[in-house]
Amino acid sequence: MVDLNRIEVDVAAFDNTAGGYCDTIDWLSAQGVHTIGVETLGSWGAHIAVALHAAGFDVREVPVNRGAQQRRSRRLAKTDVIDAVCIARATLAEPTLGPAQALEIYDPVVAELRAVLDHRKALVENRKLMLAFAQDQLWKLPTELRDQVPTVGQIDQRLRHLATIDTTIATTRAGAYQLSWLVPLIDQDRELQAEIRRLERLLGALLDEHGTTLRDEPGIGPVNAAVLLCETGDPARFATEAKFARWCGTGAVALSSGEPTGEPVRHRLDFRGNRTINSVLYVMSITQHRYHPDAQTYITRKRSEGKTTREARRAHKRHLAN
């Protein structure tokens, strides 16, 4: 806790449990605190933010780099106490920080979307890791077995050929063991794919319940629509389109000189911001450029204005963000 001059007043530690949240609320109430900054709302800070919001506090979301900047500017060490004070100073220094966007506060349906997305991500990563190991093992099979498996194509399709090869051909003991664990991966991969498709259908049902119209836009499916909702939270926390564009890294960064008081002439890509949202908009832009006439017209017009392909793509992403 710091005063209006950003001078440390008091520090206290509490357990990150339900009982600890109650003790935190009692302590803050006794201190007369109203505005509280919370960091890492995507993990450890989410539950305390929900508890503080329910207790009536004005909870603000402090980006991780803000507290780190406060610490580095004073050449301080990194401890829990110093981090807490730096977060408090960052909260006081920026009155325009947005409200905490823990999804349970904003919308329970969006919070469930996040849980389903996390589940799907775990299955997708598990499948990718499994297929990567399988590809390595296919190349290590004895020649008489490896020659019966296609050398090109998707790894999951090549893996399924193991169920049809002639295993009566004499092989090494190592080759026999490799087959004994590679062949069952075929069914495991099918089960993973079926579960991933089930989760994607569940995402579609939750999006219908939410009522979002994001899927009406060309180039965005249920997964990316859910990602946009979960990453953005309440869009009303962005006062203008420009603030949202800067947050997700689609706003232009001036890279120009020689125009004393005039508008910058040249701009470059913003390599910061929320890269997850930026990636979704990039995929959306690529897809629309291939099939959507309005997007093709827009990018062609930007190219005719003298912009490079990359600059035209950046402008289109900003257009989609708006």
C-alpha positions, 0 to 999 in steps of 0.5 A: 500500500502506498499513499498519494505521493507513492510512498510505501505506507504498509505491506501485509501478506495473506494466503492465496486461499478463500480464507486469505481473501477474506483476511485481505478484504478485512485488512484493506477495509480497515486501511480505507483503501478503495482502488487496488491494482492486481497483476497476472489476472490470467493465473494467480491474480484472477481469484483475488480479483473476483473476491475484491470486486465482489467486496465492492473495491475498484479493482484495476488490471496492472500489466506485468511490465508496468510493475517491472518498470517501476522496479527497474527505474529505482534499481530495486531487487525483486521480492514479493514485498517490492513487487507489491509496492511497485504494483501499487505505485503503477496503479496510482501512476496510471489512473486510466488503467482498465478495470480487472477483467477476470472472466468470472466477473465479466461473463460466466459463459465466456469463463466456460469458453476459456475452460473449454479452450484450455482443454482443447489446447491441451489435447492439441498439444498432446496430439502434436507431441505424440505425432512428432515422436511417431514420425521420428520412430517411423524413420527408425524402423527396420528397412523391411518395415519402413519401405512399406510406409509412405515417405510423404504425406501427413504423419497421421496418415502415414502412421495408419499404414502401420495397420496394413503392413506385412509384419510376417517379414523377419525383423529385428527385436527392436523393430518388433518392439517399435511396432508394438507401441506405434500401432496402438497410437493409431487408435489413440490419435483417432480418439484425440481427434474425436475429442477435439471435434467434440470440444469444437462443437461445444464451443459452437454451442456456447457461442450460440448461448452467448449470442456473439455475431463474430462468426458472421464475419468472413474468415473466423470460425468457432475456435478463433471467435472464442479466443477473441471473446476470452482474450478481450473480455469486456470490449467496453473497457476500451474507450476508443478503437485506437486503444483496442488497436494499441492493446492488440498490436494492430495500431500503426507505430510512427517511424517517420521524421522531417514533418516538424508538426505535421502527421507522420508519413511512414509507419511500421508494424507494432510487435508488442500488444496481445499477440494471440489477438493479433494472430487471430486477426492475421489469420482472418486477414489472410483468409479474407484476402483469398476469398472475400471481395471486399478484403481484396478490394481494400488491400488492392486499394492500399497497395495502389496508395504506395504501401507494401504488401506487409503495410497493406496487411497491417492496415487490413488488420487494423480495419478488422480490429475496428 
